[in-house]
Amino acid sequence: MSAAQKVQQHPMFVQAQGSISYYHDQLDKELTKYPVLNTFEQRTQVPKTYAVIGGAALLVILHLINPLAKPISNLVGWALPAYLSFKAIETPQPQDDTQWLTYWVVFGFFNFLESFALRIVLYYLPWYFAFKTIFILWLQLPAFRGAQTTYHTVLKPVLANVSSRQVAPATTGAANDALHRD
């Protein structure tokens, strides 16, 4: 028996092969929900699981090349959401519209804050763009509902507080004007 055959028959190798096969099947089952990936698989004859894993690996490698980290992070934040927002506009269901509108509000607010503090953040957190990309993916993916969570726990209270401060004086002023007219 050759060394390669011994390795292939080792219980840990067999167990690892079984685990890989299980997770590959689970990923394939999940990716089948996306017609774009099914069409891609039919046209190219490349299994969609390999394409997604390869794409994710490419993003990781490009993040390791520091000058490309920011453009790749921005691409992840804009390309897929823009396409899916376009698709959401074309569907009659309001749920996907809400998902992507909430994403864009959170993403815009995050980019606004980032524009003020990027140099400081980069000084203290060298892998910032990798973390930002993971955060953006968390915001985007409907399974996590990150955009909704961030909106309801962070932005909505802040914006409601700002909005109530602006409305209260205007209401009081209008009430005072009404009292003085009588």
Beta strands, then each sheet from edge to edge (+ up, - down):
end
